[in-house]
Amino acid sequence: MAIVHADTYADFSREVLNASGRVLVDFWAEWCGPCRMMAPVLEEFDKAYADIKVVKVNVDEVSEPAAQYRIDSIPALLLFENGEVKARTVGAMPLAQLAAKLGL
């Protein structure tokens, strides 16, 4: 499954809050070095966990979800299931560590 970019709050609602199943949301920003380091890790995650949709939200362009989920450090990665947060972690890390922190 391809990584989805939520460019509006409506996109976020459709792709994350109204989605059935699990969705990993990456809250990031273009200027954030650790966020850029996570990009290839998220590509790996997308291939390794094909049953989990990956959605990226640029906090500088779509601030509502970041405020709603109290994102104060990025990259912040939240695992949603049927629209509810099930796990969250902050910071750049390799795939195995990300999976462990998310309980996968």
N, C-alpha and C positions, 0 to 999 in steps of 0.2 A: 504494500500500500504506500502511496506517495505521501510525503509530509505535506500537511495542509497549513496555509497561512491564514489566520483570522485577521482580516484587515479592518473590520468594523465590529462593534459590539453585537450586531445582528449575526455576523459570521460566528463569533464566539458562542452565542446562544445556540445557534443551529448545530455547530460542529462539536460542542462540548456539553452544554447544559441539557440539550434536548436529544443527545445521542444515546442510543442504547449500547451497552457494553462499556469497555474500558477505553479511556482517552488519556494520553500523557500530554500535558500542556507545558510548553517551554516558554516562560516569561523571560524575554531577552531585550537587548538594545544593540544597535549597530556599533556604538562606540565601546562596548564592553568586551575587553579581551577574553576573559573566561567564557563569555557567551559564544564568542567565535570559536574557542577551543572545543566547545560542546557540539558544534555543528556536525563534524564527522562521527562523533559518538552517537548522536541522534539518528544519523543515517544507518549506522550499525544496528541500533536499537530497532529501527523500523523494519529491518530485514530479519532480525533475530526474533522479534515479537510481532509477527504479522497480524495477530489477532487484536493488537492494541493500536488504535489510531494515534498518530503524533500530530499535534497542532502547535504551531509557533505563534506567539503573541508579542509583537513589538510594543513594549511599554511606553515608548515615546509617541507612538501613533495611535494606540488603543489603550487609553489609561483606565477606563472604567473597570475592566476585570481585575487589573492590578490593584486598584483601590479596594474593590469588593473582597478580594482574597488577601488583603494586607501584605502585599509583596513589597518588602523594604530592602531586599538584596537580590541581585540577579547574577547568574542565571538561577531562577527558581523553577523547579520542576514539580508539578502537582499531578498526581494520578487520580483521575475521576473514574467513578463507576456509576453508570446510569445518572449522571449529572451531579453526583456528590463526591466531595474530596475524600479519598481513602488513604492517601499518603502524600508526603511532601518532603523535598530536600532542596538544599541550596548549595551552589558552587559547582565548579567543573570537576569531573571525575571520569574514570574509565567506565566502560560498559558494565563490567562485573560488579563494581561498587554501586553504580546507579541501580542495577537490578536488585542488589541486596538491600539497599536503602528503601526501595519501593516495595519490598517484600515479594519479589517475583522469583 
